[in-house]
Amino acid sequence: MKNEGWLRCRFKAAADDYRPMKFPPPGPYWCSGQNDDSSTLIAYVRTEDQIIEHWPEAEDIEVTEQEEIVFTDRFPKPTWFKE
């Protein structure tokens, strides 16, 4: 999917319920791991402010600029996400 201005973010969120506070978020998201303390999420957003808007508890945020959203076997396109 070709879109300009996506940010691919990796961050820690709530361990028990990592879903966004507002739905739908700007782009797809996935849980890539969990432990007793947190869930590690991968999410595509348009701005860094959108991370906190949708996941207020987000910590340890790493951001990478990307031109397009990359779907893989591990990170498939969610059924709710409209291109």
N, C-alpha and C positions, 0 to 999 in steps of 0.2 A: 504494500500500500504506500503510495507516494504522498507525503504531506510535508510541508516546510515547517520548521520550527518546533519539532518535538524534542522533549527532554526525556531521556531514559533515566529513571531514578531508582536507586537501590537504597532501602532504608529499613529500620527496625520499627515495628508497630506492636500493638497489643498482642499478647500471646493467646488470649482466649477468644478474641473476636477481631480479626484484622480487616473486616469489611470497611469500606469508606463511610464516613458520617453522612455524606451527601451522595446520592446516586442518580444518574450515573456519573462517574468521574470523567474527565476530559478524554481519557484514552484507556486502553485495557490495563489490567493489573493482574498479578499472580503472586501467590505465596510460594517462595522458593525454598523455605526451610522454617523449622520451628524448634524451640527449646522451651524449658520451663519459664523463662523470663520474657521472651519476645518471639515474634514472627518476623522473618525477613521477606520483604516485598520487593517486587519489581513493578514499576508503574510508569506509564507514559503520560506526561502532562505538557501543557504549553508554557507554563511559568512555574518557577519555584514556589511562589505563593500558593499555587493550587495544591501542592503536597500538604501543607498545613491546613488548608481549607477543607480538604477531604479526609486527611488523617492527622488530626490535631496532636496526637501523641507521638508522631514520627520523630525518630532520633537517628543519629549517625547517617545523615543523608549524603549520598554520593550522586552526583549529577553528570551525565554525559549528553552532549548535544548530538542529535541524529536527524537526518533528513527524512527518514521513513521508519515506520514501525516494522520490526522484524518478527514475524511469527515463525515458530519452530515446533517440533514435536513436544519439547518441554514447555514451551510458551505458546500454545495454540490460540487462534482467534476466538475470543469469547462470543457466545451466541448473541448477547445483548449489544455488542459493539457494532455500530453502523459506520461504514467507511465514508 
